[in-house]
């Protein structure tokens, strides 16, 4: 029987497996997790010395069960009265920078999706805060334009949208004004109506005003008797020094447990599924090492340029914008050792160990590029420096590829290749695991694909069209012996009817619940910047020219030379599958007989061995006139076959929840 601890991180780690639980089943688990994390965090974060009350451990009523569609369902939870006292608590969510694109396109729609599916607590209030002058009605009009009924439960969407908007309010103010935040605090208290108040601030603002906003929110608008948490968006500095300065400044006003550094890629469904794929499938974990894996690739590509965001982008570049955070975080999750538990700190401890084990990145292991103007199909696409917000002489890379290494026993010598770029030929984000070739492969000399290149490959496609597929070597249909690679494919859209939630939905819910597993800890950030800062400084100090590549191409040729140096071929540059009709078996066997090929024909000693196995039992059945068990036409056959399998603790594989 499972026991839930009062610790927020540990309790929600078990309950956190929500993706497999329908909303109505999950709802009370969610509320319980929220209440527990409220009790725990308030003891750490309150500035007025308020005391806390311990929550007794709570036990599940029974073991996990399998639903009819084969999906794991957690048991119902018996909760103490104090833990589900929703009437006496509330959550106030303040979006700082509410008039910006991120708030309009991502944060408010994510909050509505959580509300629609029943994941927000009973009492909650959402406030927009920005410098723009705006009324509550104007905020609601602005927000309503970006809300959609994209969720699988589409009934009553308009009605729920109206109820959601009724809970949205606006307060204008400066980000560095204590007085304006005191006014916000007053409004929040009016809506909290004397309940235990928990407050979440989402900083959707430029990094140069983070500290001013945090100072004002912490000193003038913190919760008086509940938790206060702050979500901080990247970039978290430009290098080790600026990142450390930002962390020190944040910690003047907040504890580490109050700071939720968000990297939305960690909220992607396939990224969160990475540890499940590895640690809950026996076929993968034994292969997850240098013994079987030849290289690992992390690929991020966008098929558009900066499109007016050049002013922001030019200050950071693709390495800081994508590689140092998104791709490196995924690498750490991929390569970490098995954590002690699913507790947030246990997982983050293992990620930090990976980052600290990584070899310092050298300039010669990095290729940078910048897209140039290109005409295709009669359409002229602009160069990066054609963006009016970008200096004409900018050397900021819009593409980068790098080879990284982890110096530990598991991964010694395995190249981890990253590449990220804008204005490329397609849009994708994926992890590609290329396995070693089979030693002494019997088929190396057969006509067809070079098996030294066409090794097994596991591909985890994060976006678009989420999928997991395994490339295996397979015989091409036909009378000859020609080998090719085929895909064993799990396409999420075909397997799961439920729409995949946006990453911001998962991360916002985690922040409300106090679940830190998918947020970045300060020592993770330090380790990540220590890896990239030296090479970034060298690139900028030496003014290394990026290699120019046409808009809409595959990127700089130099990235292929970098991969070739480590005997790697980028996995997104491959051959197409063959489309060929499968010949009839008699065609193959007749051709083999004409050619004298005996491989598929039966030799006399094979025949003798086969008959010696079955002859005794056939004679006994006939001599004893054993009655057969009758079964209905069109059924699964005699029940006795299942008893036979059960005797050896086996279940017939064709009896299950087929798709």
N, C-alpha and C positions, 0 to 999 in steps of 0.2 A: 504494500500500500504506500503510495507516494505521500510524502510530507512536505508541505511548502513552508519554507523558512521566512521569517519576517524581513529578511534582507531583500531589498528591491531587486538587485541585480540577479541574485540566485533564484528568487521566486519567478521572476519573469523569464528567466532563461528556459524553464520548462514550459511555462505557459506561452512563451514567445513563438512556439511552433504553430503560429496561427494560420499560416497559409493553407494548412490542410483542414482547417476547422471552419465550417460555415458560420457566418456572422452571428446568428441567433444562439448557436452553441457556445460561441466564444465570448458573448457579451458579458456574462457575469465573471468569467475569468479575467477579462479586461478590467472590470471595475475593481475587482479584488487586488489585482496587481497595482492599480493606481493608488488605492488606499494604503497598501503596504509601503509603496515607495514614498508616499506622503509622510508616513510616520517616521521612516528612517531618515530621509533627507532633512526634514525640519530640525532634527537634533544637531545637524552639522551646520546648516546654513542660516539659521535665524540670527539676525543682528541684535535682537532685543533680549536675547537670553531666555526665550520661551522654552518651557520644558516640553517633553514629549511623553507619549504613552505607549507602552510596549503592546505589540500585537501577538497573541498566542499563535503557535503553529497551527496550520489548517491541513486537514487530511482529505485526500480524494476519496470518493465513495467506492471506487472500484478500479479495476485495471483498464487500460486503454482498449478500445474496441475498433473493429474494422467496419466501416460503413459499407453499404451495398455496392458502391462504386470503387471499393478497394482502398479508400483513403482513411488514414488513421484519425480517429476521434478521441480526444482526451475525455476522461470521465467528468461527470458533474462534480462540483466542488461544494462542500458544506462550509459555509462561511460564518464566522462569529458575527453577532449583531453589530459590533462596533466597526468591523471591517467593511460592511456594505452600507454604512450610514451615509448615503448619498445626499440626503436632505441637508446635512450639516456641512457639506464641503462643496467647493466650486473651483473651476479652473478658468483663469482669465488669460487669454492669448493676445499679446500685443505684437502686431506686425510693424516694426519700425522701418520706415521707408515704404509705406503702403502704396504710394503712388507710382512706384517703379515697375519695370517690366517683370522682374522676377516675382514680385508679390502678385501682380495681376495674372500672370500666365501659369504660375506654379503653386504658390503658397495658398491663396484663397481657394482655387479649385481642389487642392488636396484636402484642405480642411472641410470643404463641402462633401467630398467623397467619404471622408471618415464619418461625418455627421449622417450622411445618407445611409450608410451601412451599419449604423448603430455603435460605432467605436468611440465616440466622444461621450464624456460623462453626462449625466442628466442635467446638471447645472454648469453651463459654460457661457462665456462672453468673449467676443472677438473685437478687438479695437485696432483700428488703423491709426498710425501716427506718422506724420510727415510734415514737411515745411509748407506744402501746398495748402492753400485755403480751400476748405471743402466742408460741406455739411454731411450729416449722417445719410441723408437721402441721396446726395451726390456720390458718396462712397458706395452705397448699395447699387446704384445705377451702374457705376464703373465695374463693380465686382460681378454683377449679374451678366455682363456681356461675355465673361470668360467661363462661367459655370456651364457644365454640360451634363446631360443625363446619360453618360457613357456606360454607367454601371449596369451589370446584368439584371438587376431588379429595377425595371424601368417604370413600374406603376407608381402613381402619385408623385412623380418627380417634381412637377411644377409646384405642388402643394408643399413639398419638403423644401424646395428652393426658397419659397416665400418665408417659411418658418426659420430657415437658416439666416436669411438676410435680416430678419427681425432681430437677430442676436448680434449683428454687426454694427459697430459704431465708429465714430471718427473723432480724433482730437488733433488739431493742428498745433505745431510747436517746433522750436529749434532743437537740434540734437544735442546742443551743449547748454541748454537752459534748465537749471534746477527748478525754476519757477514753473515752466511748462510741464515738467514731469510731476511736480507736486499737484498741478491741476489734473493731470491724467490720473494720478493716484486717487484723488478725490472722486473722480468719475468711476473708477474701478470699484471703489468701496461702495458706492451707491448701488452698483449692480451685484456686488457680492452679498449685500444684504445681511451682514453679520455672520455669514457662514465662515468655516475654515477656508481661508483663501490661498490658493496655489497659483503662482503666476509664471507664465512662460513668455519671454521676450525673444522674438525672431529678428535679428539684425540683418535686414535686407538693404544694406547701405554700403557706400564705398569704405574701404579699410582705413582711410585716413581719419574717419570720424568714429571708428569703433569705440575708442577709449572714452571719448566725450559722452557718447550715448550710454555706455556701460556704467560710467561714473554716476550719471544722472539717474539711470534706472535703479542702480543699487542703493544709492543714498536717499532717493526721493520717492521711489515707487516699488520698493521691495514688499513682498508679502509680510504682514505683521505676525501671522500665526500659522503659516504653511510654508511650502518650499518656494524658492525662486530659482529659475533656470534661464540661461541665455544661450540661444543658438547663434553661432558665429559662422558666417559664410566665408569660403576661401576668396581671395588668397590670404594665407596666413604668413604674410611677409614676403620678401623677395629673396632672402638668403638666410643663413643661420643666424646672423647678427640681428637682422630686423625681426625675424620670427621670435627669437629669444626676448627681444625688447617688448614685442607685442604680448607675449605670454606673461612677462613680469608686470606689465601695466594692467593686464586683465586681472591678475592675481592680487593686485592692490585692493580690488573691490569685490572679487569673487573667489570662492574656493574652487579647486580643480573639479570637484564633483558637480559644480554648478555650470561649468563651461561645456557646451556641446558643440564641438567643431564638426561641422557637417561636410561630408563629401558625398554628394548625391549618388555617385556611382556605387557606393557601398550599399545603397538601398535598392539597387537593381535586382530583379528576381533571380537572374542567373548567377549573379555574384553571391547572393545569399545562399543559393543552392550549391555553391562550390564545395563547402565543407560537408554538406549532406551527401553529395555525390561521392566524395572521397572516403568519408569516415563511416558511412552506413552501407557501402557496397564492397563486399569482400574482393571482388575482381579488380578493384582499383588500388586500394591501399598498399598491397604487397608490391605493386609495380611503381609506386610513387617515389622513385629514387634514381640516383645516377646509374644503377645497375641496368635499368630498363629504359630510362628516358634519355634521349639523345640531346634534345633541346626543347625549350619552351618559348613561345612567342606571344607577346601581348600587342595587339594591333588595334589602333584607333584611327579611323578615317572619316573625314567629312567631305561631302561633295560640293561645298560652298566655301566662299572666302570669308573675310571679316565683315563685309556688308555693313559698313558704317560704324562697327565697333573697333575699328583700327586704333583709335586713340587709347582705349583701355588696353587692347591686346599688345600694342607696341611697347608698353611699359613692362610686359611680362614675357611674352613669347611662348611658343608651344611647349618648351621643356617645363617651365614653371606652371603653365596653365593646365597641362594634361599629364605629363610624364611624372613629375615629382609628386603628384598627389593621386590622381585616379589610377594610373597604371601601376605605380609603386605600391599602393594599398592593396590592389588585387594580387600583385606578386607576393606580398607578405602573407595574405590569406592562403594563397595557393601553396606556398613553400613551407609554411609553419609546421612544427611538430604537433602531434596530437595533444590538445590541451587537456588539463586535468578534468575540466568540466565545461559546460556551455556558459558558465558564469562569464560576464563581460571582462572582468579583470584577468581571468585565466586565458581567455582568447587574446586579449591585447598584450599580455605578457609574452606569449609565443610570437606574436607579430614583431614585437620589439627585438626579440632574440634574432629573428631573421634579418632585420634591418641592420643590426649591429654586427652581424656576421658577413655582411656584404663587402666585397673588395672595393677600395676607392676607385671611382670612375675616372678613366683617363681620356684626354682629348682625342687621342687616336682611336678610341673605341666609340666615338660619337660622330655622326654625320648630320649636318644641318642643311636645310634648303629653304628656298623662298619662291613662291609661285610667281610666274611672269605671265604677261598677256598672251592669249592664244585664241585663234579663230578656228571654230569647229562648226561644221554644218551651216556656214554662213553667219554664225553668231560670234561676235567678238567678246571674249571674256577678259575682265580687267586684271592687271597686275596688282600685287599687294600694295605697291607704292602709288597706284592710281587712286587709292582710297584717300579722300581729301583730309582725313584726320591723321594720316601717316606721313612722316617726313620723307621727302624724296630720296634721301640718302640712307634710309633705314636699313640696318643689317639684321633686324630681328627675324629669327627663323620662324617660318610657318610650318616647317616640317623638321622632324628630328628622328634619328634612329640611333639606338645605343645597344651595346653588348655589356651585360652585367653578369657578375659571378658571385655565388654564395660560398664562402669558404667554411663549410662544415662537412661532417661525415656523410650526410645524406646527399648533398648536391655538389660536392667537389668536382670541378671540371665541367659542369653542365652549363652551356651558355643560355642565359635568359635574355632574349632579344626583345626590345621594345621599338615600336615605331608609331608615330602619331603625326598627323598632318591635316592641313586644310586644303580645299580646292583640289581634291584628288578625284579619281575616276568613279568612286562609289562611296557610300556611307556604310560604315560597319564598326563594330567593336566586338572583338572576339579574343579568346584564349585558344592557342593551338599547341598541343602537346605531341611532339614527334618522337616516336619510340625508336629504339635501336633496331637495325636489321637483324634478321634471323641468322645466327652463325651457321655456316655450312649449309645454307639453304639449298634444298634439292632442285629448286626451280630457277636458280640464277641464270642457267644457260638456255632456258626456254625462250623462244621468240616472244617478244612483247615488251612490256614496261620494264625499265631498269629497277629492280627491287631494292637496290641500295638507295635510290632516291624515293621510291614509292613505299616507304615503310608505313606501319600502322600509325594512325594519327587520330587523336581525340580532339574534337573541336567543340568549344562551348561558345555559342554565338549569343552575346549579351544583347545586341541590337543590330538591325531590326529583325523581325521574324525570329524571335527567340527559339533556340534549338540546341540540342546536344546530339552530335553524331560522331560515330566511330568509323574511320576508314579502314577497311580490311582488304587484304589481297584476295582476289577471287578470279575464277576462270571466266574468260570472256566466252559467251555462248558461241558455239561453232564446233566444227569437227576437228580442228586442230587444238593444240595446247598453248593458248595465249593467256597471259595473266594481266589483270587490271585491278584498280582499286574501286571498291563499291562502298556505299555508305549504309551503316545501320543507324537509322535516323529517328530521333524523338523531336518532332516538331510540336512546340507547345500549343499552337493554335489548333492543331488537329487532335491533340490528346486531351486538352482541358477546355471545357466550354466556358469557364469563368474567365473574364478578362483580367489580365495581369495588372495589378495596381501600380500606379506611378511611384517612383522611388521616394518622392517627397511625402507621400501618404505614410509609407512605412516609417520613415525617419521622424516625422512629426509625431506619430503615435508613440514611437519609442521614447522620444524626448518627454512627452507627457507622462509616460509610465516610469521614467527614470531608468530605462534600459540603455546602457552605454556601449553595447557590444559593437555597434556599427558607427560609433563616433571616434574621433581621433584624440588620443591622450597626448599630453605635452611631451612626454619622452619619445613617443612615436614620431612626433613632428620634428623633434631635435635630431633623431637618427636619420630621418628622411632628408632633411636639409643638409646634414653633414656629408651625405653621399653626393649630392648634386652641387653644393655651393662651390667647391674648388674648380670644377670644370666650367661652371657658368662664369665665374670670375675670369678664368683664363680665356674663354671665348670672347668675352667683352673687352678685356684689356688688350688682347692681341688683335681685336677687330677682325676675327676670322670671317672671311666671306662665305655666305651660304651658297650652296649650289642651286642654280636656278632651274626650275622645272615648269613645264607648260601647265596652265590651269586645266584641270580635268585629266591629267596623266596619272601614272602610278607613283610619281614622286621622283626624287633624284636617283640617278643611276648608282651613285655612291653607296646607297643603302644595300644594293645587291652585292657590291664588293665587300662591304662590311660583313654581311652574312656569309659570303663565300670564304672569307678568311677563317671562319670557324666551322667550315664544311657544312653550312646550313643553307637551305633554300627556303625563302619566305613561303609560307603555306598558302597565302592568298593568290599566289601565281601558280596555277596548276592546269592540268589537262582536263578536258571535258569527258563525261561518261559516254560509253558506246551505246548506241541503240541498235540492237540486232536481234532478229527472231531466233528463238531457241530451237535447234534442230530436233527432230524425232529421235528417240533412242535407237531405233533400228537403223537409221542412217549412219550413226556413229559406229555401231557394232559391225555393220556390213563393210564400212570403209576399213575398220581395224582388221577384219578378216582378210580382206583383199591385200592389205599391206603387211600382213603377218604380225600385227601388233596384238600380243596375247594378254596384255595387262588387265583387261576387263572380262576375260573368259576364265572359266573355272577349271583348275587342274584336278587330276584324279585323287590326289591325296587330300586336297581340300574337301572334295565330295565325301570321301571316306570319313574324315573327321566330323563333318556336319551330320552325317547319318548316325554315326556312333553316339552322338549326343542325344538325338531324339528317338532313336529306335526303341530303347528299353521302355520309355514312358508311353510311347504309342502302343506297344504290345500290351502293356499292363492295362491301359484304358480300354482296349478292345476286348481283351480276355475277361476282364471284370465287368464289362458292359456298364461302365460308369455313365450314369444319366447326366446329360448336359443341363445346365441351369437355363430355363427359358427366359427370354427378354423380349419386350415389345419392339416391333419393327419401328425404326426411327429413334429408338432410345439410345442411352449411353452404353448399353450392354449390360451384362449380368452384374448384380451387386457384389457377387463373390470376388470379382476382380479388385474391388476396393478393399475388401478384407485381406486379400492377398498382399496388396501394396502396404496396408497398414501394419501387417505382421512385421515388415521390415522398416517401419517408420518412414514410409514413402507415400507421397500423394501424387496421383497421376497428373502430369503437367497440363493435360488438355481439359481438366476440370477446374475452372477458376473464373475470375471476373474478366472475361475476354472483352476486348474493345468492340 
